[in-house]
Each structure stands twice: as structure tokens, then as C-alpha cells.
């Protein structure tokens, strides 16, 4: 009986590992996109960011005039939906990106955009509080998002961008406004506890480390502001211009790095 049990266990073990390999391969294949699917997904996300409404295959075809037939576009939309990159609101014939799609966009398509922060400021400012206040105010206008600047030494937060971010169509829903307020309250209370290195972190939807921020995007980074450590954060709807906003954060970091080099 023991011999029979041992042989059976090895067979079951082999079957288990075979099934595990197959499942992993299928999962990898399920998350891989063809070049055409990548192009369609990238353009659809950019359309949705710009138009703030579900994108139908007909609208997509009219906007881009790709060498792809409308039936093929519809088929690719369906495949991307099954793979979890797109979803279809129940009241619309069009589709919108999921959190998974935004993450794929950020990881694969994000292009750095360089902004001349020193030109934006207009002059060199030597006092941390004033410098951060000016940066936060100006970048909120450019990004159309809410910007937070946090100085650890002073335990002080500068916050700008309410007027800009509330213009976004997501906030026509009062429920979304209240959720955003709760998120910001939690963010302000716990921003100093974030474990960050010098890299820019992008949290999309459910990736957000703050419980109240699961419906929004947070782009955040630690930086050195003259003689003080700080944190710079940008937050808004998941439907945002990631290219521009990540480029802004990178530009801020480069500006302060150059400023510190000149001081030293």
C-alpha cells in the first residue's frame, strides 16, 4: 500500500507541476498584446484622456484612420475587453480603460516630457517655503491636477489645484467629489509616513497605498528642496495625462538637483 501511494503521489505531483506551468504560460499569454493591440490600446487611452467619454469602435476609426477595417477594430476591442484592459459601461456602446490598461500604458508607453521649471518660476528663490509654494501653484495650473508639496522639517503641506481638478468631468458626480475629499484628508494626514526612495511612484486605482484613494491616481516622489527633505505629490482622476504629469514631476526633481549642485 505504501508503494502504491508513493507512485500515485509522484504522478499527481508531476500533473500538478505540468498544470502550474500551463496556467502560468496561459496567464503570460493572456497579458501579452500584439503590436496592433498595443497601438489600439495606446490610442484609445489617449482618446479617453482627451474626450472623457467612452470610445466606440466607430469613433475610434473616424479619429485615427488606421489601415484596419472597422470589423477588425471591433474584434480587437472585444479581445482587449476579455483580457481586462477595457471595460464597457452598461449605458454606453463605447469602452473605457481599466486600471490594468492605465498600468500597461504607464509601464510601456510613457514618454518623458521636459518642462523648463526655472523659466516657469522666473527667478531663483533661496527660501524653501516660498519656492515650494510657487512650484505647487504653477504646476497645479499646468497639470490640471491637485498638487501637494510637503516639507518634512516644517511638517507643512502646500496644496493647490482645486479649481483645476474639479473642472474634470469625473467630479460632476458629487459622490466622486466626496471620495476625493476623503482621499486627500487621508493623504495629508499620512503623507509623511510614505516609504519612498528617489524614484517616482505611480499608484493607479487599487494600487494606491491609501484606502480612500482606490478610485484615483497618485504620482509621488521624494526630493531634496534646498536644505530640506520633501515630498511632491500629484493626484487626480485615473483618466489623466500621464505623459505630461510624470514629465512635470521629473522636471521638478531635475530642477532641485541642479539647484543643490549650484549651492554646493
C-alpha positions in Angstrom: 0.0 0.0 0.0 2.8 2.4 0.8 4.5 1.7 -2.6 1.2 2.3 -4.4 0.7 5.5 -2.5 4.2 6.8 -3.3 3.9 6.1 -7.0 0.5 7.8 -7.1 1.9 10.9 -5.3 4.7 11.3 -7.8 2.2 11.1 -10.7 -0.1 13.6 -9.0 2.9 15.8 -8.3 4.0 15.7 -12.0 0.5 16.5 -13.1 0.3 19.4 -10.6 3.6 21.0 -11.9 2.5 20.4 -15.5 -0.8 22.2 -14.8 1.1 25.0 -13.0 3.4 25.6 -16.0 0.4 25.6 -18.3 -1.5 28.0 -16.2 1.5 30.4 -15.9 2.0 30.2 -19.7 -1.6 31.0 -20.3 -1.5 33.9 -17.8 1.6 35.3 -19.5 0.0 34.9 -22.9 -3.2 36.5 -21.6 -1.3 39.6 -20.6 0.7 39.9 -23.8 -0.5 42.2 -26.5 0.2 42.1 -30.2 1.7 45.2 -31.8 -1.7 46.1 -33.2 -3.4 45.7 -29.9 -0.8 47.9 -28.2 -1.3 50.6 -30.8 -5.1 50.4 -30.4 -4.9 50.5 -26.6 -2.5 53.4 -26.5 -4.6 55.5 -28.9 -7.8 54.6 -27.1 -6.4 55.6 -23.7 -5.2 58.9 -25.2 -8.6 59.5 -26.7 -10.3 58.8 -23.4 -8.0 61.1 -21.5 -8.8 63.9 -24.0 -12.5 63.3 -24.5 -13.6 62.0 -21.1 -16.2 59.7 -22.7 -16.4 56.0 -23.7 -14.7 55.3 -27.1 -16.7 53.3 -29.6 -15.1 51.4 -32.4 -16.8 53.8 -34.9 -15.4 56.9 -33.1 -12.0 55.3 -32.9 -12.0 54.5 -36.6 -13.0 58.1 -37.5 -10.4 59.7 -35.3 -7.4 57.7 -36.4 -7.9 56.4 -40.0 -5.7 53.4 -39.4 -5.3 50.8 -42.0 -7.6 48.5 -40.0 -11.1 47.6 -41.0 -14.0 48.6 -38.6 -14.9 44.8 -38.0 -11.2 44.2 -37.0 -11.2 47.2 -34.7 -14.4 45.8 -33.0 -12.8 42.4 -32.7 -9.7 43.8 -31.1 -11.9 45.9 -28.7 -13.6 42.6 -27.7 -10.3 40.9 -27.1 -8.9 43.7 -25.0 -12.1 43.7 -23.0 -11.8 39.9 -22.4 -8.2 40.4 -21.3 -9.2 43.0 -18.8 -7.7 46.1 -20.5 -11.1 47.6 -21.4 -14.5 47.7 -19.9 -17.9 48.6 -21.2 -20.1 50.9 -19.1 -23.6 49.5 -19.0 -25.2 52.6 -20.5 -22.7 53.1 -23.4 -21.7 51.3 -26.6 -18.1 52.5 -26.1 -15.3 51.3 -23.9 -13.1 52.8 -21.3 -9.6 51.8 -20.0 -9.4 49.7 -16.8 -6.7 50.2 -14.0 -4.8 47.4 -15.8 -4.8 49.4 -19.0 -3.5 52.5 -17.3 -0.8 50.5 -15.7 0.2 49.0 -19.0 0.2 52.5 -20.5 2.4 53.8 -17.8 4.8 50.9 -18.0 5.1 50.7 -21.7 4.2 54.0 -23.4 5.2 56.7 -21.0 7.4 59.3 -22.7 9.3 61.9 -20.8 8.3 65.5 -21.5 10.7 68.2 -20.4 9.4 71.4 -18.9 11.7 74.4 -18.1 10.8 74.9 -14.5 13.3 77.7 -14.0 11.5 79.7 -16.7 8.2 78.9 -15.1 9.4 80.3 -11.8 11.2 83.3 -13.4 14.0 83.7 -10.8 16.0 81.7 -8.3 14.4 81.7 -4.8 16.5 80.7 -1.8 13.8 80.1 0.8 12.3 76.6 0.8 8.7 77.5 1.8 8.4 80.3 -0.8 10.0 78.1 -3.5 7.7 75.2 -2.9 4.6 77.4 -2.7 5.3 78.9 -6.1 6.1 75.5 -7.7 2.9 73.9 -6.3 0.7 76.8 -7.5 2.2 76.9 -11.1 2.3 73.1 -11.6 -1.4 72.8 -10.5 -2.4 75.1 -13.3 -0.3 73.1 -15.9 -1.3 69.6 -14.8 -5.0 70.2 -14.2 -4.5 68.0 -11.1 -4.2 68.7 -7.4 -0.6 69.2 -6.3 0.7 68.7 -2.8 4.1 69.8 -1.6 5.3 68.5 1.8 8.3 69.8 3.8 9.4 67.3 6.5 11.4 69.7 8.6 8.4 72.1 8.9 5.8 69.3 8.7 4.0 71.7 6.4 1.8 71.0 3.4 1.1 73.3 0.4 -1.9 72.3 -1.6 -3.1 73.9 -4.9 -5.3 72.9 -7.8 -8.8 72.6 -6.5 -10.2 74.9 -9.2 -8.4 73.0 -12.0 -9.1 69.4 -10.9 -12.7 70.0 -10.1 -13.2 71.0 -13.8 -12.7 67.4 -14.8 -16.0 65.6 -15.8 -15.5 62.9 -13.2 -16.3 65.4 -10.5 -19.7 66.2 -11.9 -20.7 63.3 -9.7 -20.9 64.6 -6.1 -20.1 61.2 -4.8 -16.8 61.3 -6.6 -16.1 64.7 -5.0 -16.7 63.4 -1.5 -14.5 60.3 -2.2 -11.7 62.6 -3.4 -12.0 64.8 -0.3 -11.7 61.7 1.9 -8.7 60.6 -0.1 -7.0 64.0 0.3 -7.7 64.1 4.0 -6.0 60.7 4.4 -3.1 61.7 2.2 -2.4 64.9 4.1 -2.6 63.0 7.4 -0.3 60.2 6.4 2.0 61.6 3.6 4.9 61.8 5.9 4.7 58.0 6.6 5.1 57.0 2.9 8.2 54.9 2.4 9.7 56.4 -0.7 13.1 56.5 -2.4 14.2 58.9 -5.0 12.2 57.2 -7.8 8.8 58.4 -9.0 6.0 56.1 -7.9 2.7 55.9 -9.8 -0.2 54.4 -8.0 -3.3 53.7 -10.1 -6.6 52.9 -8.6 -6.4 49.9 -6.4 -2.6 50.1 -6.3 -3.0 53.2 -4.1 -1.5 52.8 -0.6 -4.2 55.0 0.8 -7.5 53.2 1.4 -9.6 56.2 0.3 -7.7 56.6 -2.9 -8.8 53.4 -4.8 -10.7 55.5 -7.4 -7.8 57.9 -8.2 -4.2 58.1 -9.3 -1.4 59.3 -7.1 2.0 60.3 -8.6 4.5 60.9 -5.8 8.3 61.3 -5.2 10.7 62.2 -2.5 13.0 65.1 -3.3 15.5 67.5 -1.7 14.3 71.1 -1.6 17.4 73.2 -0.9 18.3 72.2 2.7 15.1 70.3 3.5 13.7 66.9 2.6 10.3 66.9 1.0 7.6 65.0 -0.9 5.9 66.1 -4.1 2.6 64.6 -5.0 0.1 64.9 -7.8 -3.3 63.4 -7.6 -6.5 63.3 -9.7 -8.8 61.0 -11.7 -7.3 57.9 -13.2 -8.1 59.5 -16.6 -5.2 61.9 -16.6 -2.4 62.9 -19.0 0.3 60.6 -17.6 2.9 61.7 -20.1 2.6 65.4 -19.1 2.2 64.8 -15.3 5.1 62.4 -14.9 7.2 64.7 -17.0 6.3 67.6 -14.6 7.5 65.6 -11.6 10.7 64.6 -13.4 11.3 68.3 -14.3 10.8 69.3 -10.7 13.3 66.7 -9.5 15.9 67.8 -12.1 15.4 71.5 -11.2 16.1 70.8 -7.5 19.1 68.6 -8.3 20.7 71.4 -10.4 19.8 73.9 -7.7 21.5 71.8 -5.0 24.6 71.4 -7.2 24.9 75.1 -7.6 24.6 75.7 -3.9 27.3 73.1 -3.2 
